[in-house]
């Protein structure tokens, strides 16, 4: 089980299948919450929201940009790297854009069967909306017009711009996720075995 694939209803069904006492249930809920915290906090929330604690129209545009990139790339908001870590989808696509390899980010399930101009526009608009600097993001109406080919998309810098707002520290490695998943599953199996003996 991978932490990013855990859904609330599935988790409830999984835990309810076992006869765990209330203290044990709370313990596992807290462990799951801390493991999933990284995913939920860092995926769709704009960088400036960590400093201000407030959602704005610009931060909603950021979230929209992440969703556009998910659609174009057929990927979750985190992409595994060769060294076993994870990188945010926005940065990964931006790096490919900057190196002239934008189409390497396109969903491979499309097998190259897509309108190249529309796909390029979709990803550039997604990157524009998810720009780390909220002042440089388009308004939602502008983004829609860009997608409809009414307006031209923004010209983006080749290098991923560093945010002026701090993003919570801490990185998630694939081993963190798999270690947590393995220990959680092992604990549940142990409790299942105890329940059968009783």
Residue, then its C-alpha position, 0 to 999 in steps of 0.5 A: x500500500x502506498x500512502x498517496x493511494x490511501x483514501x478515507x473510505x478505504x482506510x475506514x473499511x480497512x481498520x474496521x475489519x480488524x478488532x482493534x481497541x480504541x487506543x490502537x485505532x487512535x495510534x494508527x490514525x495519528x501515524x497515518x495522518x502524519x505520513x499523509x500530511x506531506x501529500x495533502x499540504x504540499x500538493x495543491x496549496x500555493x506557496x504563499x498560503x504557508x506564510x499568510x494562512x489564507x486562500x485567495x483567488x491567486x492561490x485557487x489559480x495555482x491549484x487549477x494549474x496543478x490539476x491542468x498538469x495532472x491531466x496533461x501528464x497523467x501523473x500524481x502531483x509528485x513524480x519519483x526521481x531516479x535517486x528514490x526521492x520525489x519532486x513536485x509535478x510543477x517543478x518536474x514539468x518546468x524543468x522539462x519545459x526549460x530544457x526543450x523537452x516538454x513533450x516528455x511530460x505528456x501522458x504516455x498512455x496517449x501513445x503520442x496521439x494528441x494535438x501537439x499545439x493544444x497539449x503544449x498550450x495546456x502544459x504552459x497554461x498549467x505552469x503559468x497558473x502554478x507559477x511560484x510568484x502569485x503576482x505572475x499568475x494569470x487570472x482564471x478568465x485569462x487562463x480559460x481564454x488561453x486554453x480556448x486559443x483566444x489569448x496567447x499563453x504567457x512566456x515563461x522563464x526556462x529555469x524554475x523560479x524560486x518562491x519568495x514564500x517558504x514551503x514547509x521543510x521536509x522531504x519525502x523519499x520513497x523509502x519513507x513511504x514504503x517503510x511506513x506502509x510496510x510497518x503499518x501493514x505488518x502491525x495490522x496483520x499482527x493484530x489480525x492474528x491476535x484477533x483470530x486467536x481470541 
